[in-house]
Amino acid sequence: MVLYKCLCNWWWFCVLLFSNAARRRSMASLVFFIKPALAPILAMILIHERLTTNMVIGIIVIILGSVVSFIDNQRQQVVS
């Protein structure tokens, strides 16, 4: 199980590294980065997985970072 999680995380970061989502700041890229925050929430709802304190903190950090990036992106579009 640990090996599976390690491989999945490695694959996820490889996709981030080689995708345009890491280079362009658009709504699609924000959704791409929010996916890791949604996975534990869906696991909690669908399979009754427990959310730990670290997971909740991580979800909050991901969402706050995405909101800040979205607001900055909107400001840049207005200026352009």
N, C-alpha and C positions, 0 to 999 in steps of 0.2 A: 504494500500500500504506500509506503514512504517513497519507494522508487517511482511508482506511478505518479505521485504528486510532484516529485522533483522533475520528472520528464515533462509533465504538463506545464509546470512553471517555466522550464527552460524553453519549451516550444512557444509559449505565450510571449516571452521576452524576445525571442528571435523574430516573431511576427511583428512585434512593435518596432524592432530595430530596422527591419527591411521594408516596412510599409510606408506609405505616404502619410499615414496618420501621425507619425512621429515628426514629420517635417512640416505639414500644413496644419493650420489652425482653423478648422471648420466645425460645423455642427456634427458632421459624421465622425470626425476624430474625437470629439468630446464623448460621444456615445461609445466609441471604441474603448476609451479609457475608463468609462463608468462600468463597463461589464464586470470587472472584478468585484465591484461593490455590490452589484446586484446578485451575484452568485450565492453568497451566504444568506441573503434575504430570501431568495427563492428556495434554498435548501431548508431554511427554517419553516417556510410555509408548506412546502410540498412533502418533505420527509421528516419534519419535526426535529431538525438538527438544532443543537443548542448554539446560540451566539455567545462567544466569550467577550470579555471586556476589550481585549485587543482587537477583535474583529469589529466591534462597534466603533472603536477609535479609528481604525483604518477606514471604515466606510465613511465616517464623518470627514476625515482628511481628504479622501478621494473626491467626495461630493463638493466640499469647500473649494478645493483646487480647480475642479471643473467649472464651478460657478464663477470664480475669479477669472479664469481663462475666457469663459463665455462673455462676461461683461467687458473685458478688455478687447475681445474680438469685435463686439458690437460697437464699441467706441471707435476702433480703427476703421470700421466700415463707414461710420458716419462722417469721419474726417476725410476719407478718400473721395 
